[in-house]
Amino acid sequence: MLAKTWKDALVSDNLSELYSNQRTLFGRGSLDKLIPLLAAEPQPTLLFCGRSFLQGPAYERLKSALNDHIIGYEIVRHEASPADIDGWVSRWRGHVDRVVAIGGGSVLDAAKAFSAMIQHPLPTARYLEKVGDTPVQPITLPLIAVPTTAGTGSEATQNAVVTDQHDIQVKASLRHPVFVPRTAILDPDLLKGSPDKVLVTCGIDAFTHLFEAYLSNKGTLFTRQLALTGLRQFVQAWPTLNREDEEGDKAREAMMMASWLGGVCLNSAGLGVIHGIAGEIGAIKPFHHGEVCGRLLFSFLDRLAESQHAGQQQLMCELHQQLFPHATGCPARYLKEWLQQQAITPFWLAGPALSSEETEWVLARANSKNALLNYSRDEMREMIVQAWPGN
C-alpha cells in the first residue's frame, strides 16, 4: 500500500463524528439552572466536587437547595487513581442513580470514571487504556458536569482520565462515546476569583487541545472549523482573563467556550505529540497538566517554525491569517511570542524540573499520537529539555 502524502493526511477520510453533550447550558448565571434540573427528575444523586467549591460563594448560595437533592458528596483532592474510583464504587454501588460534578478537570474526570465504573463489575484498572485487559461497555450513570475552570473540556469529552503515579505509574483514560456527560452547565462566572496561575495554565491547556486537533492527521474541514472557532475565542480571552470588569467577563465567557470546543474537537480529531509526551509526564510527576502542555507547546512551536513539512506550513499560514490577519513574519514564532507576551502570568518560568532518568522513562513511553509527523525519540527529548531547561 502506498504511503499517504500530506495532502491525503489533510483530507483524511473526510468523515467526522461529533460527540458532545445531549444538553449544554451556557452563559453567566447558568449554574442557577442546576437545582431546577435536579428537581425535574428526583432520584438519588451523588455530588463530586473540590474543596474550593465547598468553601466558595457559589456553594454558599446554593447549598440549602442543593442538599435537598443529593444523598452525599465526595471531595476530589487530586487526579483520581484506580483505587480512588474503586473505593467510591464500593461505597455507593446500589445507592446512586445520577451524578453531579462541580469542579475542575480532575473533579469531572473522577465523576465520569465513577459514573461508568459503578455500572461495570471489574476493578477500574482492568478497563483502563494502556494497562487494562477488558473493553468498557456502553453504559454509565447520567452525569451533569459543571466546570469551574476552563481548560480540560472534560465536560464534553468521551474520556475519563485516571492517574496512578505510585503503583502502576500510568495516566490513561476510560473511553467511550456514552461517557460524554449528558448535561454540561457552562457558567463563566465560576471562573471569577480564580488565581492567575490557575486561569493561565488551564487556558493554555484549552489552547493546546484546539491547536493539536487543528493540526491532527485526523482533522477534517468540520473539525478544523470548530477548532478555529475555539482558537479565535481563546485569542479574545487570553490577555484579560483576570480583569474584574466587563472585559474580564467577556474574556471568561470566551475561554469557557474555547475549553468546551477543545473537548469537542479532541473527541473527533484527537491530539498530538504534546499530549503524547504530557500524558507520560503526568504518570510520574505531580505537575499541573496545563503547565506541562504549555511548556511543551512553546518548544513545539519552535520546531514548527523550522518545519519543512508542507502540510504543517499550510495549516499554520491559514491559522495565522485567521487569528492575526495584520501580523507578518513566521506564524509559529509570532504565535509563541504573542502567547508569552499576552499571558497574565509567566507560568513557564522556574518551577520543578525533570531529571535525566525521568526524561528517559517518559521517552520510552511517549508517542506522536495524531500529529502530522511521527517525531523521533531524539526530537521529543529536545522538546522536553527545552521545556525544562534545568534538567
QUIFEN-V686761 format. One record per backbone hydrogen bond with DSSP energy under -1.0 kcal/mol. CO is the residue of the C=O (numbers start at 1). NH is the residue of the N-H. If there is no record, write none. Layout:
BEGIN
co	nh
CO	NH
CO	NH
END
This chain:
BEGIN
co	nh
5	9
6	10
7	11
8	12
11	14
23	184
25	186
27	30
29	32
30	33
31	34
33	37
34	38
35	39
36	40
44	97
44	98
45	71
46	100
47	74
48	102
49	76
50	54
51	55
53	56
56	60
57	61
58	62
59	63
62	66
63	67
66	69
72	47
74	49
80	163
81	85
82	86
83	87
84	88
85	89
86	90
87	91
88	92
89	93
92	95
98	46
99	144
100	48
101	146
103	148
104	108
105	109
106	110
107	111
108	112
109	113
110	114
111	115
112	116
113	117
114	118
115	141
116	119
117	120
123	126
124	127
126	133
126	134
128	132
129	131
137	139
142	99
143	183
144	101
145	185
146	103
153	156
158	176
160	174
162	172
164	170
170	164
172	162
173	129
174	160
176	179
177	180
182	23
183	145
184	25
186	27
187	190
188	191
189	192
191	194
195	199
196	200
197	201
198	202
199	203
200	204
201	205
202	206
203	207
204	208
205	209
206	210
207	211
208	212
209	213
210	214
211	215
216	219
220	224
221	225
222	226
223	227
224	228
225	229
226	230
227	231
228	232
229	233
230	234
231	235
232	236
233	237
234	238
237	240
240	243
245	249
246	250
247	251
248	252
249	253
250	254
251	255
252	256
253	257
254	258
255	259
256	260
257	261
258	262
259	263
260	264
261	265
262	266
263	267
264	268
265	269
266	270
271	370
272	276
273	277
274	278
275	279
277	281
278	282
281	284
281	285
288	292
289	293
290	294
291	295
292	296
293	297
294	298
295	299
296	300
297	301
298	302
299	303
300	304
301	305
304	307
309	313
310	314
311	315
312	316
313	317
314	318
315	319
316	320
317	321
318	322
319	323
320	324
324	327
330	334
331	335
332	336
333	337
334	338
335	339
336	340
337	341
338	342
345	347
346	349
355	359
356	360
357	361
358	362
359	363
360	364
362	365
362	366
368	371
370	217
376	380
377	381
378	382
379	383
380	384
381	385
382	386
383	387
384	388
388	391
END
